[in-house]
Amino acid sequence: MAFKITEECLNCGVCLDDCPSGAIVEGDDRYTINCDECTECGACAETCPAEAIIED
């Protein structure tokens, strides 16, 4: 199950550096996760200070 970034995203970029597959990209108002590239490791969810990354 892939992860997604919710509206609670602070747009801080912490998750971007922690994603080993490069599945996270910067959007207009928050970061997004490309589900085709997500390896479901959960590294992004573990480091998100806003707890804005959840399993989809």
C-alpha positions as CSV (number, residue, x, y, z in Angstrom):
1,M,0.0,0.0,0.0
2,A,1.5,3.3,-1.1
3,F,1.6,6.4,1.1
4,K,0.1,9.8,0.5
5,I,0.6,13.3,1.8
6,T,-2.4,15.0,3.4
7,E,-3.4,18.6,3.6
8,E,-1.6,18.8,7.0
9,C,1.7,19.0,5.0
10,L,3.8,21.9,6.2
11,N,5.8,22.0,2.9
12,C,9.0,21.7,4.9
13,G,10.8,19.2,2.6
14,V,12.0,16.8,5.3
15,C,10.3,13.9,3.5
16,L,12.0,14.7,0.2
17,D,15.5,14.0,1.5
18,D,14.4,10.8,3.3
19,C,12.7,9.1,0.3
20,P,15.2,6.5,-1.0
21,S,13.2,6.0,-4.2
22,G,12.8,9.6,-5.1
23,A,9.0,9.3,-5.2
24,I,8.3,12.6,-3.5
25,V,8.0,15.8,-5.5
26,E,7.2,19.3,-4.6
27,G,3.7,20.4,-5.6
28,D,2.1,23.9,-5.6
29,D,1.0,23.9,-2.0
30,R,2.4,20.6,-0.6
31,Y,4.6,17.7,-1.5
32,T,3.1,14.7,-3.3
33,I,4.1,11.0,-3.6
34,N,4.2,9.3,-7.0
35,C,2.6,6.0,-6.2
36,D,4.2,4.3,-9.1
37,E,7.7,5.0,-7.7
38,C,6.8,4.6,-4.0
39,T,8.4,1.4,-2.5
40,E,6.2,1.6,0.6
41,C,9.2,1.7,3.0
42,G,7.6,4.3,5.3
43,A,10.8,6.4,5.7
44,C,8.8,9.6,4.8
45,A,6.1,8.9,7.3
46,E,8.5,8.3,10.1
47,T,10.3,11.7,9.7
48,C,7.3,13.9,8.9
49,P,7.0,16.5,11.7
50,A,3.3,17.2,10.9
51,E,2.4,13.5,10.7
52,A,0.9,14.4,7.3
53,I,2.0,11.2,5.5
54,I,-0.4,8.2,5.8
55,E,-0.9,4.9,4.1
56,D,-3.3,5.2,1.2
